[in-house]
Every structure is written in structure tokens, then in C-alpha cells.
Amino acid sequence: MKSQTMFKILLVAVLAFALPLGLFAHGTRRPAGQKRRPPTATTNDYKISGPYTHHNLAVFLIHGKDKLGGKTFLTLQEALKQRKVVVYETKNVNELAIENLSRYEEVYVQSGDIVKGGQQDRMLGVDLIVPPRSGKVSISAFCVEQGRWQKRGREEVTRFDSSTDRVATRELKIAANKSKSQGEVWSKVAEAQTKLSANVGSRVNAPVSQSSFQLTLENRQVQETADAYLKALAHVADNQPDVIGYAFAINGRVNSADVYAANALFRKLWPSLLKASAVEAIAELQRGQKFDAVAPKDVGAFLDDAETGAATEKDVTKRVQVITRESKVNLLFETRDRSAAGPWLHRSYIKK
């Protein structure tokens, strides 16, 4: 009896101390005007927050630990702008060459990066780390422009001078990463152009090259429509140093996710990742339709299922390895850097 009395006294004392300090979630008071953060769900490796929504696009942030210990890379976009890397035309549709001219900086290339120019615009087919003073390194590619095989305007024909965008649409990513079919890539580019034309209200194929997906992404109406999504969502990862990736849903269905080994790498890639998601949302827009909300737990289940898929391994270079996992409904492409301490550098999750 005496012990029960002492326990009650101790419990009252603990609650009296904890509640004013907000140590229990249900007793926490938010400052006036502060919005409640979206709900979270935890997987084995990540915490997931969201959704942050605009029209038919819902974005979730993926939080986790930095695995690179301050190590940084130049992205392909940065390296091309700084003229520290050259991407060469090889006159082989499905293979290009890349050379890092920098003395000290490594360049990270991500599967799906589009390079503009050459004989045809290409999307790069694998993740790759290009070391300083690399010499020419082969990299697989897919053409995202059918028919042209010549100089276009004032562009260089022997190399590619810019990389500002990524391929959009889940189907196009699957065609390149799983099917590895050039014909299927062309088909999915044309399909995306048709959908975008219908939803922005005018033809998005550029007169100078009707089949170029890059020129479609530069179309004024596509850019203006995508800008509305970007303005609504680009800020959601601000001031959150533990964000290492994101997932998104379109029309109430989980679509894809990209997760990185460090916040710094994610932040560099975030603008182009979000734009690609916005372009896909525009292509899939169904005006007047209402969709069930996707919750963090749904994203967690998607990530967890993809991670349980049967695995196959492929060496891209002596340093870079890709592990592919495939379940009945999901795909995971995991890029590993053998020179780093962490188990992986990039994980790309795709709903089949």
C-alpha cells in the first residue's frame, strides 16, 4: 500500500514537470500561428514526413542520417557549367564517353540525367562516379530524340554542353532501367509528349526536333505549368538538414522515390528531381477528379516492399556497383560506392 502511494506521488511529480516543457506530444503547445507538421512514419532506415501537396502531386520528405561524413560531389549539371567535365558524342546511340577534367573534384552522374546536343539528345543510363582527371570513361545512354542524327542549330555535334533536366515519367524510367529497351524509351517519350500536349492545351513538340524530350521540357507552356508546382513545393525541404530524399504520389498513387547518402547531395539534385515529378504530374493530370490521400505509412510500405525484392548485382566500374531488387509490384536500384564507408550512395524506388 505504501509503495502504491509513493508511485502515485512520483507520477504526479513527473507529469507536473514534463507537461509544461512539452515532453509528451499530446501535451505540447504550438506557438500562435505555427502550423502542425505533417504526420510521420518510420521505416528501418528513414523517417517520412508529408504530404506536401499541389493539385495532383503529393511530396513526402525522407529523413535520415548522413552517411558521407561531409564528402561532396559535383553534379553533372554543376560540372558542365563549370567546364570541369566533357560528355562526348561517340556516334553510338547507347554509349557516350565522359571525362572529368577537374584536378580534385569527383562528379556524380545520375541515371536519367539528360544531356543536350550531339547527334541526338540522350539520357544517361546508369549512376556513375567520375574521378578527377579520369580520362574518357564509357557510360551507357538512351536516345530521347528519335530521327535526328546531325548538328542542330549552333549546338556542338561532337559533345554535349548542358544537362539541365531529368527524364520524367515512371514508365520512361522503367524502360531505361529495367527493360533497357531503346524502342520502349522512344515509345514512352512519345506517350509523355502526347499527354503533356493534351494537358497544357497546345502541342509541346518542338518544330526544330519533334521527337526531342529535352525540347519538350523547354516548351514555354510546360515550363509555366511546372513552375506553379515548383513554387508551391520547392521550399518544403528548407531548414531541414536531415532530409536525404523524397517520395511522391500522383493522382493518389505512390509513384517513385529517390534517397541519397547525404543531405548535401540531395539538396543539389532536389530542383531537377522536383521538376521531373511536376512534369509527370502535369502529364497525368485528370481535371475534376478527386483521389484518396496517400499517407506516410503508405510510402513506408512502398519502400519496405521494394527492399525485400530478389537482388541482382552489376558492376558499372570497378568502383561503382548497382544492386537491383524487384518485388511483385516495386523496383529498387541501389548504387554502391566501394570506396566509401557507407553501404550505398543512392537508392531509386519505382512502382511498377
N, C-alpha and C positions, 0 to 999 in steps of 0.2 A: 504494500500500500504506500509506504514511504517512497519507494523507488518510482512509482507511477506519478506521485505528486511532484517529485524532483524533475521528472521528464517533462511534465506539463509546464513547469516554471521555465525550464531551459528552452522549450519550443517557443513559448511566448516571447522570450528574450531575443531569440534568433529572428523571429518574424518582425519584431519591432525594429531590429537593426537592418534587416535585409530589404524590407518593402520600400522604405523611403529612398534607398540607394538604387532601386530598380534592379535588384539581383535576381528577381523572378520575372519572367516575361509578362505574365498576366498582371503584375503589379506595377509595370513600368509606365511612367507618364511621358508622352512625347511633348516637346516644346510646341507652343502655339504655331500653327502654320506648317509644321513639319509633316511630310507625307509618310504614311506607313510604307515600309519597304515591301516589295512583292514577296510572296512565300518562298521558302527554300526546300529543297530535297537533297539528301546526301547519298552519294554512291560511294564505292570503296575508295575512290581517288579524289572525288570532286564534291563541291557544294554547288548547287544550282539555284539561281535566283531569277525571278521573272514571273510572268511575261511582261515585256515592254512591247506595246502593240501600235501599229499604224495600219489602218484598213485591214487587209487580209494577211499581213505579215506579223508574226509574233516572235520576238527575240528573247532568248534566255542567256544569261551570263553564266559562265562556268568558272568557279573559283578554285584555286589550288595552290600548292607550294611551288616556288621557283626551283627548278632542277638544274639550272645552268650556272648558278653561282656568280652572276654578273657578266658572264660571257655574252658577247653580242655578235650579230652577223649584219652585213649589208643585205638588204633585199635586192632582188633583181632590178626593181624599179629605181632604187637609190643608186645602184652601181652603174646602170646605164646613164642616168642623169649626170653622174659624176665622171663619166667616161673611164670608169675603172674596170669595166668588163665589155667584151665584144661577143655578140652572138652572130655566128657566121652561117650564111646560106651554103649548103652542101650540094644542092640540086638533087637531094634525096628527100622525098616528101616526108618520110617518117624518121629522119635523123638530121639533127643540126650539130653544130660544134660551138662550144662556149669557152672563152678564155678570160681568166681573171688577171688583169694587169697590175693590180694593187701589190704593194710590197708587203703589207702586213694584214690586210683585212680579208676575212672569209666572206663569200657570197652564198646566201641561201636562196635556192630556186625552188618554187613550189609547183607541183603538178597542177595544171590548169592556168598558169600564167600565160598570157597571150603576148607574142612578140609580133610587131607590125613591120611590114616591108618585105624585103627579099623577093623571091619568085612568087611566094604566096604567104599570107599571114598564117602563123602556126600557133598552136597551144603546146606547151611543153608537157611531156607525158609522165614525168617522174619527179619526185623530190630529189634535190641534189645539193651537196655542199661543195663549192668550188674553192680550193685553197689558193692562197696568194701565189702569184707567178706560176700559174697552173700549166701554162701551155694550152693547146687545144684539147678539150675534153668532149667526147661524143655524148649527146643527150637525145633520148627518143622524143619524138614530136608527132603531132597530128595536124593536118591541114584544116583550118577553119575558114577556108575560102576556096571554093571549087571552081576550076576552069582557068583562072589566071596563071600564067607561067612566064611572066615578063615584068619589066620595070613598070612601076605605077607612079605617074607624075614625077615629082622630084625626089622620091624616096630612093634610098640605096638599094641596089639589087643584089649586092654581094653580102650584105649583112642586115641586121635588124636594129634600128636605132632607138626604139622605145618599147616599153611594156607598162601600160597604164591600167589595164583591166584584166579581169579573170573571166573564164568561161562561166556562164550561168546555166542553170537547169540541172536537176538531179539526173535526168536521162542522159544528158551530154557527158556528165562526169562518169556515169556508169559505162557508157560506150567507150570512153577512153581508158578508164582504169580497170574495168573488169573484162569487157568484151574485146578491147584493144582492136576495134574494127574501124578502119578509115571510112568505109562506106557508111557505117552506122553513125559515125561522127558527122559526116556531111548531112545525113538524113535528119539528125537531131538539131543541127544548126538551122536547116530549112524550116523545120517544125517550129522552132522558137521564133524565127523571123515572122512566120505566118501568124502566130499567136500575138506577138507584140504589135504587129500591124493592125490587127483587129482591135486591140485594147487601147492603143493610143490614137486611133482614128485616122491613121494615114500610113502609107507604105513606108516601111523602115529600111528597105533595101537601098543601098547607095547606088546611084546611076553609074558611077565610075567602076564599081565592082559589086554586082547584085548579090553575090554569094558571101561576101565578107562579113563575118560575125563581128569583127572589130569595128568596122564602119557602121554596122547597125548599132553597136553600143555608143557610138559617137553621134548618132542621129539626134537632132535637136529635141524632138518631142519625147524620145526615150529618155534623154538626159533630164529634161524638165520634169517629167513624171517621176523619175527615180529620185530627183532632188527633194521632192516632198517627203519621201520615205527617209532620206538621209537626214534632213533637218529635224525630223521627229525622233530619230533613233540614234544618231551618231554620238550623242552626249552620254548615253546611258552607262558607259564604262568609265566615265571621268571620275577621278579621285578614288579609284578602287584598285589599289596596287596588287591585289591578289587575283585579279581576273586574268585567266590564262587561255580563255577560249569562249566560244559561243555556240549555241544551237538555235535552230529556227524552225518554225512551223508555218505552213501556208494553207489557207482555207481550212484551218482546224486539224491539220495532219502534220505530224513531225516529219521533217524533210531531211536535214543533214546537220552535222556539227563538225567544227574544227577546234582542236585543242593543241596547245603548244607547251613546251617545257619551261617557258618563262613569260612573264608579263610583258617584258620589253619587246620580244619578238611578236607577240600577239598584237600589241599596240601599233607596231609598224604596218602590219598587214590588215588591221581592222577596217580602214576605209575601203579598200578594194573588196574585202570579204563582204561587207555590208552592202556595197553597191551591187555585187553579183546576186545577193539574196533579194534585193529590191527589184532588180530586173526580172528575176524569176517570178516574184510575186505579181509584177505587172503582167507578165505573160499568162499567169494562171488566174488573173482577176475574174471573179464572177459577180458582177454588179447586182446588188439587191439580195444576194444570198446571205444567210446567217449560218454560222458554224459553231460547233461546240468548242468551248475554251480548252486549250491544252494546258496542263499543269506541270510544275517541275517534276512531279513523280512520274509523269508520262515520259519526259525527257530522260530521267534517270533509268527507267525501264528500257528505253531505246538504247542507251549507251551500254547498259549491263548486258543486254541480249547480244549486241554486236561483239562484245568482248569474249563471249562464250563460244563463238563460231570456230569451226575447224580451221587450223592455221597452215599456211604455206609460206615458205621463205624464198626471197630472191635477192641476190646481191646486185646492187646498182653499180657500185665501185667497191674497191677493197675496204673502203671506209663506211659506205652507206649501204644499209640493208633495209628492205621493205618486207614487213610481215603482213600478209593478207589473211583476214579472218572473215568467214562467211557463215552466217546462220540462215535459217529458212527465209527470213524477212529483212535482214540487215547485212551491211558490209562494213568492215573496218580495215583501213590501210594505215599501218603504223610504220613510221620512218625512224630508223635507229642510226645513231652516230656512234660507231665503235670507238672513237677516240674520246668520247665524253663519259663522265661518271654516271649520268642518268640513264634509265632504261630505254627512253625514247625521246625523240625531238618533236615529232608532230603526229597527231592522230586525226585521221579524216573518217568520219562516220557518215554512211549514206543509207537511207531507207530504200530498199529495192522496189 
